[in-house]
Amino acid sequence: MLGFSENSDNATDLYLISKEACDDWLDTLDPPFKTWLQAMGFKGQRGKAVVVPEDAGKVAFAVGGLGGNSDAHRHRFVVANIAKALPQGTYRIATKHGDEEIAEHSLAWLLSSYSFDTYRAQLPHKAELICPDGADELRLSVIANGEALARDLINTPAADMGPTALQSAVENLANEYGATVDTIAGDDLLTQNFPMIHAVGRAADEPPRLIDMSWGDTGPSLVLVGKGVCFDTGGLNIKPGASMGLMKKDMGGAANVMGLAYMIMALKLPLRLRVLIPAVENSIDGSAFRPQDILKSRKGLTVEINNTDAEGRLVLADAIALADETPPDLMICMATLTGAARVALGPDIAPYYTDSDDFSDALQVAAERVRDPVWRMPFHDPYESMIEPGIADLDNAPKGGFAGSITAGLFLRRFVEDTEKFAHFDIYGWSPSSLPGRPKGGAGQGIRSILEALPKALSL
């Protein structure tokens, strides 16, 4: 578990100093300390950490660089690199910072200690932090561990994180917080009218399933729907090897909604939560669904299959239709859905679609506050004709290659009729390179912003 150190009289003071403030701050120090830091070349550089000694070899204090004003716009979680550079010990932030800044610095420290050690021992994190004054210790610890949960799930290879293991992970989370889980699997999906979830997953060794977790008895209702494609070969429209290499992360939507659900339950938010995860593998055998098949959905809409690699929207559609039958106050869908979203916004920004200006306004303010970037994309109605093939109600993979993320969002919106507030996040769920507080691998994306926005979005 990621968390803060207990208070200690032996903690080392840590001063976090920007480039702009460095010269004035150095002038406040005793001459030996100033001389030492100048000799070490400390000028407030981003991520640079220096331990300052006193007589008899003891540590007087430590200092970390925040960088300059431009760094604040270009980089997040700078303190994570400071934390990793410091020697073993317990530290206390001794400089004054605003509430949002100290929250970011504290969370950065917690996230810096994350490592995925299931398959190989990792070096332990040596430096610990006492929760600073003005920071919400419980909330920050919960957020860090919710992020860690999402990362762990995504990082686990598909051989150990198939539909059955994903179901077990949901059940373990539910047991921890007194939630209930119902799962519909295999041919029961057909008898209970989830035909598209069944079609996508029927060729795999592990049966497809719909995992349904509920928590909370009072307050507004929130439904989280997460794409749980535990591995995606592309189906009969098989992916090339280079594109298949990261497909263990195709359940990143499920991992993210589970991380968010953990945060909601651990913080005891006053709402009614439902989590729906269609968990499948898109595999190949003689029973695999085919190009040009026409599937009937739970909602009754028919879907022509023009690419079996556009399977995520199919399984999500049945789950979204179920949620819409008892419309919640807010429904959020998260999925690693389209490469088009990555081309448009890269791996760092989570694009989202919604017709609710109220939700979008709350989310944009929250995202800026917690440094978890999102970007609103349009449900562009004139593109609706692109997902109408003529032979069926909907096309799962419109030809032409234009507006791929938008048409996927429009496809999902067709399965929402009665829910007034619906948002779809087309996330990446992966850090392609190591960044401060975000090692290469699975990543939470947008969930901190959503958590921050929920009180306003749902009037909690």
Salt bridges, closest charged atoms under 4 A:
ASP13 OD1 - ARG92 NH1 3.70
ASP27 OD1 - LYS34 NZ 2.68
ASP71 OD1 - ARG46 NE 3.29
ASP71 OD1 - HIS75 NE2 3.88
GLU100 OE2 - ARG369 NE 3.83
GLU101 OE1 - HIS97 ND1 3.53
GLU101 OE2 - HIS105 NE2 3.56
GLU104 OE1 - ARG371 NH1 3.12
GLU147 OE2 - ARG151 NE 2.64
ASP187 OD1 - HIS198 NE2 3.05
ASP212 OD2 - ARG274 NH2 2.74
ASP232 OD2 - LYS239 NZ 3.65
ASP250 OD1 - LYS227 NZ 2.91
ASP293 OD1 - ARG290 NE 3.39
ASP309 OD2 - LYS239 NZ 2.97
GLU311 OE2 - LYS227 NZ 3.64
GLU325 OE2 - ARG298 NE 2.77
ASP348 OD1 - ARG76 NH2 2.67
ASP348 OD1 - ARG438 NH1 3.10
ASP355 OD2 - ARG413 NH1 2.96
ASP357 OD1 - ARG376 NH1 2.95
ASP381 OD1 - ARG413 NH2 2.57
GLU384 OE2 - ARG413 NH2 2.91
GLU384 OE1 - ARG414 NH2 2.88
GLU388 OE2 - ARG414 NH2 2.56
GLU417 OE2 - LYS299 NZ 3.36
ASP426 OD1 - ARG342 NH1 3.79
GLU452 OE1 - ARG139 NH2 3.25
GLU452 OE2 - ARG369 NH1 2.97
